[in-house]
């Protein structure tokens, strides 16, 4: 009888041990399913348009929290292109883009794409028409209006953008820009001209080479390339449009 009991216990032990990997595999599958989808560096797709053949939309996400978007209207509006930038954030499976003028657009993050959402964060009718696929997206060279606090540094000037609060390294500074800063700063600050000063300019974003090593690979970080100077304004900090 004792021998029969031992044989039964051994059989149960073998069955239990064989079932363990299956349970663990199921747990691992549930864990994998619950992991958030990875964001691509870029997304592209053609969205519906009421008075043209579509809007070629391209979004580039930078790891400094900024994004750049271009919208090209096809056919009906003669290929008009609009470029804008802003700040992106993620809440679970939702990507939130806040543009430089304060407009907010949300997307549902999918494994290989973004689905545009309405103002209530719900899918739009005919949702399959509002999908942007993960893709390699180059930063556009189209100038955009930028407003922020300019600060000169020995390693290169930086600009704290009023719209996003992000700080960008400036490239393409001209002697005219530097001279305009010194003139305006001395007028405002006297003998201490190294303080930040509000500036308005046009610029575009460009990739910044990864300086962590000798690799030629380009990181998702970006720099702000100055195209033209609009001018320095007599204010010591960013102000909202309401002020």
C-alpha positions in Angstrom: 0.0 0.0 0.0 2.8 2.4 0.9 4.5 1.5 -2.5 1.2 2.3 -4.3 1.0 5.7 -2.5 4.5 6.6 -3.4 3.9 5.7 -7.1 0.8 7.9 -7.1 2.6 10.8 -5.5 5.5 10.4 -8.0 3.1 10.5 -10.9 1.4 13.6 -9.6 4.8 15.3 -9.1 5.8 14.5 -12.7 2.5 15.8 -14.1 2.8 19.0 -12.0 6.4 19.6 -13.1 5.5 19.1 -16.7 2.6 21.6 -16.5 4.8 24.4 -15.0 6.5 25.5 -18.2 3.0 25.8 -19.8 1.8 28.1 -16.9 5.0 30.1 -17.1 4.7 30.5 -20.8 1.1 31.7 -20.5 2.2 34.2 -17.8 5.0 35.4 -20.1 2.6 35.7 -23.0 0.3 37.9 -20.9 3.3 40.0 -19.8 4.4 40.5 -23.5 0.8 41.4 -24.5 0.6 44.1 -21.8 3.9 45.7 -22.8 3.3 49.1 -24.5 4.0 49.4 -28.2 7.4 50.9 -29.1 7.3 54.3 -30.7 9.0 54.7 -34.1 11.2 57.7 -34.7 9.0 58.7 -37.7 5.6 58.2 -39.1 4.1 58.9 -42.5 0.8 58.6 -44.3 -1.8 60.3 -46.5 -4.7 61.6 -44.6 -8.1 62.6 -46.0 -8.7 66.1 -47.4 -11.9 67.9 -48.2 -10.5 70.1 -51.1 -7.5 68.1 -52.3 -6.5 64.5 -53.1 -5.0 64.0 -49.6 -2.5 65.4 -47.1 0.9 63.7 -47.0 1.6 63.9 -43.3 5.1 63.2 -41.9 5.9 63.3 -38.2 9.4 63.1 -36.7 9.8 62.4 -33.0 13.0 63.6 -31.4 14.3 62.1 -28.1 14.6 65.6 -26.6 10.8 65.7 -26.5 10.3 67.8 -29.6 8.6 66.8 -32.8 8.5 68.2 -36.3 5.5 67.8 -38.6 5.0 68.5 -42.3 1.7 68.5 -44.1 1.8 68.5 -47.9 -1.5 69.1 -49.7 -1.7 66.9 -52.9 -3.0 68.0 -56.2 -6.0 70.2 -55.4 -4.0 72.8 -53.5 -0.9 72.8 -55.7 1.4 70.9 -53.3 1.2 73.4 -50.5 3.5 72.4 -47.6 3.1 73.5 -44.0 5.8 72.8 -41.4 5.3 73.1 -37.6 7.0 71.8 -34.5 6.1 71.3 -30.9 6.4 68.9 -27.9 5.3 65.3 -27.7 4.4 63.2 -24.7 3.0 59.7 -24.1 0.3 58.5 -21.8 0.0 54.7 -22.0 -1.0 53.8 -25.5 -1.7 57.5 -26.4 0.7 59.8 -28.1 0.0 63.5 -27.6 1.4 66.2 -29.9 1.2 69.8 -28.8 2.1 72.2 -31.6 3.9 75.5 -31.2 0.6 77.4 -31.4 -1.0 75.2 -28.7 -3.0 72.9 -30.9 -3.3 69.3 -29.5 -3.6 66.2 -31.6 -3.7 62.7 -30.0 -2.9 59.3 -31.6 -3.4 55.7 -30.5 0.0 54.0 -30.5 -0.1 50.7 -32.4 2.8 48.2 -32.9 3.7 49.7 -36.3 1.5 52.7 -36.7 -0.4 55.6 -35.2 -4.2 56.0 -35.4 -5.5 59.6 -35.3 -8.1 60.2 -32.6 -10.8 62.9 -32.4 -11.1 65.6 -29.7 -12.6 63.0 -27.3 -9.6 60.6 -27.9 -11.8 58.2 -29.9 -11.2 56.8 -33.4 -12.6 58.8 -36.2 -15.2 57.4 -38.7 -13.5 55.3 -41.4 -10.5 55.0 -39.0 -8.5 53.0 -41.6 -8.1 56.3 -43.5 -6.4 58.0 -40.5 -3.4 55.8 -40.0 0.3 56.9 -40.1 2.7 54.0 -40.6 6.1 53.9 -38.9 8.7 55.1 -41.4 12.1 56.8 -41.7 11.3 60.5 -41.8 14.0 63.1 -42.5 13.8 66.5 -40.7 12.5 69.1 -43.2 14.6 72.2 -44.1 11.5 74.4 -44.3 11.9 77.5 -42.1 9.5 77.9 -39.2 8.9 80.9 -36.9 10.6 80.4 -33.6 10.5 82.6 -30.5 12.6 82.1 -27.4 15.2 83.2 -24.9 18.6 83.4 -26.6 21.7 82.8 -24.4 25.3 83.0 -25.7 27.7 80.4 -24.5 31.4 79.6 -25.2 30.4 76.3 -26.8 27.6 77.9 -28.9 24.4 79.8 -28.2 21.2 78.1 -27.0 17.6 79.0 -27.3 14.9 78.2 -24.7 11.8 77.9 -26.9 8.8 79.9 -25.6 6.3 77.5 -27.2 7.6 74.2 -25.8 9.9 75.2 -22.9 12.6 73.0 -24.5 16.2 74.3 -24.9 17.9 73.8 -28.3 21.5 74.3 -29.4 21.7 76.9 -32.2 23.6 76.3 -35.4 24.2 78.6 -38.2 24.6 81.7 -36.1 25.6 84.7 -38.2 27.8 87.6 -37.1 24.8 89.8 -37.7 22.8 87.8 -35.1 25.6 88.0 -32.6 26.1 91.7 -33.1 22.4 92.3 -32.8 22.3 90.4 -29.5 25.3 92.4 -28.1 23.7 95.7 -29.1 20.3 94.8 -27.6 21.7 93.2 -24.5 24.0 96.1 -23.6 21.1 98.5 -23.9 19.0 96.4 -21.6 21.6 95.0 -19.2 24.4 97.5 -19.3 27.7 95.9 -18.4 26.3 92.4 -18.0 25.3 91.5 -21.6 25.4 87.7 -21.1 21.9 87.4 -19.9 19.1 85.7 -21.9 17.3 87.9 -24.3 14.0 87.3 -26.2 14.5 86.8 -29.9 12.3 86.1 -32.9 13.8 84.2 -35.9 13.1 81.7 -38.6 14.8 78.3 -38.3 14.6 74.6 -39.1 15.6 71.5 -37.2 18.5 69.3 -38.3 19.9 66.0 -37.0 22.7 66.3 -34.5 25.5 63.7 -34.9 25.9 61.3 -32.0 29.1 62.5 -30.2 29.3 59.6 -27.8 31.8 57.8 -30.0 33.3 57.7 -33.4 30.2 56.3 -35.1 28.7 58.0 -38.1 25.2 57.1 -36.9 22.9 60.0 -36.2 20.9 60.1 -33.0 17.3 61.4 -32.8 18.5 64.5 -31.1 18.2 67.7 -33.1 19.6 71.2 -33.3 18.0 74.4 -34.4 19.5 75.9 -37.5 19.0 79.7 -37.9 17.7 80.8 -41.3 17.1 84.4 -40.6 16.8 86.9 -37.7 13.6 88.8 -37.2 15.0 90.7 -34.3 15.4 90.9 -30.5 12.5 92.3 -28.5 12.6 94.4 -25.3 11.4 91.6 -22.9 13.4 89.6 -20.4 11.3 86.4 -20.6 8.8 84.6 -22.7 5.3 85.9 -22.5 2.1 84.3 -23.6 -0.1 85.7 -26.3 -2.7 86.7 -23.7 -0.2 88.9 -22.0 
